[in-house]
Amino acid sequence: MKRSIWSSLILLAGMSILTVSDASAADTIYQYNGSSPLVGDVSGYTKTELTLKRGATEVKIPANEIERVRWEGEPPQLNIARNQEQNGNYAAALEEYKKAEGSASPNLKKSLQYMIARTTARSAKSNPAALDNAIKLLDDFVKANGDHFSYYPAMKLLGESYLAKKDYASANSAFGTVERSPWKDYQMDAKNMKARVLLAQGNTKGALAAFETVAKMEGKTPAELTSKHAAQLGSAICLEKDGKPQDAVKVLDEIIKNVSSQQSSLLAEAYLKKGDCYQALGESKEALIAYLHVDVLFPTEPAVHAEALYHLSTLWGKVQQPERGAEARAVLQQQYPDSEWTQKATKS
């Protein structure tokens, strides 16, 4: 009897090994709204779709639905690196991405080029010194990979990097390319980013009109609804800059109430701007609470987190807790030494 049981266990173990081997020897597509990843062999792609062969059938997956691709033979360390990037640990993620480049397959190598450029761009949000390198990496990628499924995401990041550098003409050009993509969510997103350019140029009235246009558009998919909420956030920023912080707070509260907790970037900025509005209203305690939401809930959003820490470093003193202000300043200096907010805190 024992021999029979052990024989069965050995057979099952062997079958498990074969199953794992078969699964690992294939490409895996993760979609933003997919309940489970799709496994097969990528037989081709363009900048608008990826073709996955599954047995005798081929599945066309729109590029705007692809969160990531795990290529056949990809080293397991890259999963850890992706998590590090997601958690804001950009230096560690970049180290692993670059390490994997040497032995990467052609498909993985192209993806790694994009991932390295993306991580560098994200890092540059709290480290302006990295902007030039981010722009070069992204520009090199889109020029060499005009038919890659990451083309439009890379172009959007390029536009954002140009915007951060205050190169408004180049930013608008990149966002214009994204606006010409075939997907409504990308088009809405590009319109929002063009409105951000107007806002950065001081054209608050023009930016508000542009944001309101997007906010009024119909949104059906989760991505389209996110773009609508991003437009509402832009409108709130315009209202605050136009001297209407109370009206802005009402919009921000609606966003915070209705947005999914997974939209960390949008929520983090909403709380940050809510803090700005309460500071404009002279309500230090309410501003402090808003900025604390960013510090506690969204520390992986580096640019917003750094700004929130700066405000916390000054506001704690106004509620008679200067030691906590010093603590916030220390965290700011340690985590974001190259941020403009660290420099501002040092001067104050």
N, C-alpha and C positions, 0 to 999 in steps of 0.2 A: 504493500500500500504506500509506504513511504517513498519507494522508488518511483511509483506512478506519480505521486504528488510532485516530487522533485523534477521528474521528466517534464511534467506540464509547466512548472515554473520556468525551467530552462527554455522551453519552447516559446512561452509568452515573452520572456526577456529578449529572446532572439528576434521575435516579431516586433517588439518595441524598438529595438535598435534599428531594424530595417525601416520602420516608420519614421523614426527621427532622422535617419540618414536621408530618406527620400524627401522629407520636409525641408531639411537644411540644404539639399542640393537643388533648390529652386529659388526663384525670385518671389518676394513677398511684398504686396502693395497694401499700405495702410491708408485708409480714407478718413477724412475728417468726420464724416457722419456714418461710417460703416460700422456695423455691429461686430464684424470679425474681418480679419485681413484676408486678402485674396492671394492664393498661392498658384504659381504657374511659371511660365517662361516668358519674359519680356521679348517679344519678337520685333519691336520697333516703337518709335515714339516721334512726335513732333512737338512744337511748342504749345499745341492745344489739346493733345491727347496721348495716351500711352496704350499700346496694344499688348494684352496679356494672353498668351496661348495656354489654354487649360484643356488638356487632352486633345480632342478633335475640334474644339471650338475656340474662337478668339473673342475676347472681351475688350471693348473700347472703353477706356476710362478717361473722362475729361480731366485735363491737367489741373483745373481749379479745385478738383475734389481730392487730389492726392496730397496727403500729409507727408508721407515719406515712403521711400522704397528701400527694402533690405535686399541687397543683391546676393546672388549665389556666391558662396565662398567668403562672405564678408566676415571679418574677425569679430568675435563677440564683444571685444572691448569697445566697439563703436556704439553699442547700445548704451553703455555706461557714459560714453562721451556725449551722446545726444541728451541724456538726462542731466549731465553737468551743464550743457549749454542751456537747457530749459530752466535750470535752477540758477542761472546767472553766473556760474563758475566758468567764465569764458577762457581763462588762461589754460585750465586743465583740459577743457574740450578741444581747444586748438592744438594742444600738444598731442593728443591722441589722433586727431584728424590728420595732422601732418605726418605722424608716425606711420599711419596706414597707407599713405600715398605711394610709398616705394613699391609695395608688392600688390597694389590694387589692379583689378581687371579694368579694361577701358571704361565700362559703364560706371563702375564704382569710382574710378579716378575723376570722372566728370562730376559726379555727385559730390565728391570730397572737395573739389574746387569750389563748388557753390557753397557747401557747408562752411568751408574756411572763410570765404568772403562774407557769408551771412553772419557768422560768429564775430568776425572782426567789425562789421557794421554795428552789430548790437553792442559790442564793447565800446565803440566810439560814442555811443549815446551818453556815456558818463566820462568819456576820455577823449575830448576833442582832438588831442594830438594824434589819435589813430584814424581820424577822418580821411586824410589823404590816402593812406594805405587801403582803407575800406573802399574808397571810390575807385582806386586803381584795380583792385581785385574784382570788384563787381563789373567794372567797365570791360576788363579783360574777358570775364566770363561771358557777358552778353554778346560781345563781338565775336567770340570764338564758338559760341553755342546758340546761335540764333534759332535753332530748331530743337532745343531741349525743353523738356516739360517744366523745368525750373526757370525758363526765360522770363516770364512775366513777374513771378515773385522777386527775381533778382533785379528786374527793372524798377519795381516799386521800391526796393531797398536802396537802389542807386539814387532814385529821386529823393528819398528821405535823407540820404547822406548829403546830397547837394543842398537840400533845404537847411540842414544843420550847419553847413558851411556858409550859408547865405548866398549861394550861387543860384539865384532864383530863376534865371533863364534856363540853366541846365536842369534844374528841378522840374520846371514846367514841361520841358521837352521829354523827360523820362516819364512823367505822369501822363503826358499826352499819348505816349506809346501804350501805356497800361490801359488808358481809356479806350483805345482802339481794339482791345481784346474782345473776344466774342461773348463774354459772360457779364451779366448784369451786375453781379456783386463786385467784380473788378472795376467795372465802369463807374459804379457808385463810389467805390473807394478812391478811385483816381480823381473824381470830382471833389471829394472831401479834401484830398491832399492839395489840389489846386487852390481850394479855399484857404488852406493853411498857409500857402504861399502868399496870398493876398493879405492874410492876417499878419504874417511876419513883416510884410512891407508897410504895415500901418493902415491898410485899406480895410478898416473894420466894417464899414457899411457894405462894401462889395463882398467881403468874406461872409457876412451874415446872410446876405441874399443867396449866395452860393450854397451855404450850408442848409438854408431853409428849403431850397429846391430839392436837395437830396432827401431831407427829412420828410418831404411830402410824397416822395416816390413810393410806389407799392413795393412791399417786401414780403416775399413768400418763403424763401429758403432761410436757414439760420444765418448764412453769410450775408444775405441781403438785409436781414433785420439788424445784424451787427453794424452794417454800414449806415443804416438809418439812425441807430443809437449814437454812432460816432458823429453823425451830422448834428444831432441834438446837442452833443457835448461841445462841438464847435460853436454852435449858436450860443450856448451858455457862456463860453469864453468871450465871445463878442459882446454879450450883454454886460458882463463884468467890466470889460475894458471901456464900454460906453457909459459907465457910471450907473449901471442898474444891477448891483450885486444881489438885491433881494429877488428880482425876477430870475436871475441866473440860478440862485439856490433852489428855486422851485423846479426848474428844469433838471438840475443835477439830482435832486431827490427822486424825480421820476425815473431818471436813468438808473440810479442805484437800486431802485425798487424793482425794475423790470428786466435788468440785464442778468444773464446767466453768470453764476459764480466762476465759470470757466473763462470768461472774458476778462482776465486779470489786468491786461494793459489798459483797457477802457475804464474799468472800475477804479484802478489806481489813480488815473488822471482825473476822474470825476471827483474822488475824495480830495485830491490835491487842489483842484480848482474851487471846491467847496471851502477849503481852508482859506484860500485867497479871498474869496467873497466875504467870509466872516471877518477876516482881517480888515478888509475895506470898510466893513460896518462897525469896526471897533470892538468886536466881540471876541476877545482873546481866548476865552475858555472854549467856545464853540469851534474856533479855528484850531485850537490845540487838539481837540477830539478828532476833528477831520484829518489832520496830519498824522495823528496816532494810528488811524485806520491804515494809512499807507505803510507806516513803519511796521505794524504788527502783521498785517495781512498780505502785503505785497513787496516784501524785501527783494524779490527776484526781478523787480522792474527797476533797474539801476538808475536811470535818469530821473524818474519820478521820486524814487526813494531818496536819492541824494538831495533833491530839492526839499522834500518833506523834512529830512533830518536838519537841514539848515534852519528852516522855520521853527522846528521844535527847539533848536539850540537857543533861540531868542525868546520864544514864547514861554518856556518853563519859568524863566525869571519873573515874568509878569504875573504868575500865579504863585509866587513865593516858593518856588522849588528850583533854585539855581543849580543845585547839584545834578539834577536830571538834565538840565540844559547842557552842562559840561559833559555829561555822559553822551548825549546825542552828538555833540560836537566831536568827541573822541571817536565815535563810531563812523561819523562822516569822514574824518581825516584818515582813518584806518582803511575803510572799505573803498573810498573814492578819492584817493590822493590827488588825482589829476582833474577832478571835476571843477567846473567854474564855481559851484556852490561851496566847495572846500576853500577855494581861494577867497571867496567873498566872506566866509566865516572867519578866515585868518585875519582879514583886514578890519573886521568889525570889533 
